[in-house]
Each structure stands twice: as structure tokens, then as C-alpha cells.
Amino acid sequence: MIQHMVMMKFAASADAAQRAECVRRMAALPEQIDFLKDYDVGVDELNIATSWDVGMLIRFESMEQLTEFRDHPAHRSAQQYSMPYIASMASVDFELASAPAH
């Protein structure tokens, strides 16, 4: 299983409506991509110096599924809309360790 994590900071020029629309489009992806089962997107609650504005966590069954998500038209559309309003973005993808045996 692959954990995909993304953090985004909005550009100072992005207004509240543009920011909300970016988050709305990201949050709507599971309705458009049937294999997204373990998917969370949220807006930062703390607003401290080290905070990012938006975070996204997605688990994929395989690296192939992550690639399929990355190239999916719905993801590309949300990304294309959002990029003009994003000042910086970071992501990391890693294999999750197996659950410990009980």
C-alpha cells in the first residue's frame, strides 16, 4: 500500500472564493475516480508559521494506482484549476509498513 501526502500553500493573491473552489475540487475527486477509497483533504486549523494551507492524504493499493490517479482527467482538471492559486506545494509517496501481526 502506498501513502500519498500533499501539502499546499496558497498564493497571497488567491482570494477566499478561489481557495474554497480549489479545496472543493480536490474534495470532489473521490466522486469522479472510483478507486479512491481512503482519501482525505482538509484546510489547516492552526495557521501558525510552519503550517501549510491545505493537506491531502490518499492511500493507494499500488504504485500503478497512484500513477493512474496522477494521470486521471479529473485529477488533471482539479490540478489545472488550482495551480495558478498555489504558491508552493510539497508531496511525498511511500510504502506503508505491513500491519503488525496480533
N, C-alpha and C positions, 0 to 999 in steps of 0.2 A: 504494500500500500504506500502511496506517495502523498506527502503533505505539501501543499502549495500555499505559501503565505505571501501576501502582497500588502504593502503599506504605501499610502499616497498622501502628499501634501498638495493642497490646492494653491494655485497662483493667487497672489494678493488681489489681482484684478477680477477673479471669479466671484460673482455676486451670489447671494443666498439661493436664488432660484436655480442658477446654473449648478451650484454644488448639490442641491437637492435632486436635480434631474440626473446628475452623474450617479449618485447613490441609488436612485430609483431604477435606473437602467441596469446597474450591477445586481441589485437585489432581484430583478425580474429574470435573470438568466436561468435559474432552475425551471421556470415555466416554459422556456424555449429550448432547453438542452436536456433531453430525457435522462441522461446518465448522471446528472448532477444530483446526488443524494445527500451528501454530507457537505453542506455549503452554508457559510455564514459571512455576512458583510455587515459592518457597523461603523458608526461615527464615534470618534474619540469623545470620552466623557470627562477627561481630566483637564485638557487644554493647558498642559504645562510645557516648558521649553523643549523637552525631549519627545513630546507627543507628535504623532503623525495624525492627519485629519481623518483618514479612513483606513480601515483594515479589512482584509478578506482572507478567509481560511477555507480551503477546499481539499477534500481527500479524494484521491483517485485510486482505482484498482491497479493501475499500471502506468508506466511512463507513456505508453501508447495512448492511453485515455487522456492524459494531460496534453499530449500533442494534438489530439483530436479536439479538445477544448480550446486550446490556443488558436487553432485554425478555423474553428466553427464560425459561420457567418454571424450568429447572434453575438458572440463574444467580440468579434472584429467590429461590429456595429457599435456596441457599447464603448469599446476602446476608442474608436474613431471619434465618437461624440465627445468623450471625456478628455482626450489628450490636450486640447487647447486650454483646458482649465486646470491642468495638473502641472505644478512647478517641479516636483520631483517624485520619484517612485522607486521602491526597492522591492525585490522579491527573492524568495529562497524556496527551493524544492528539495525535499529529502525523503529518503526511505524511512518509514516508520518501523521501529523495532517490533518484533512479534510480541504479542501479549504474553506475560509470564504464565506458565502452567500452574494450575492450582492442585 
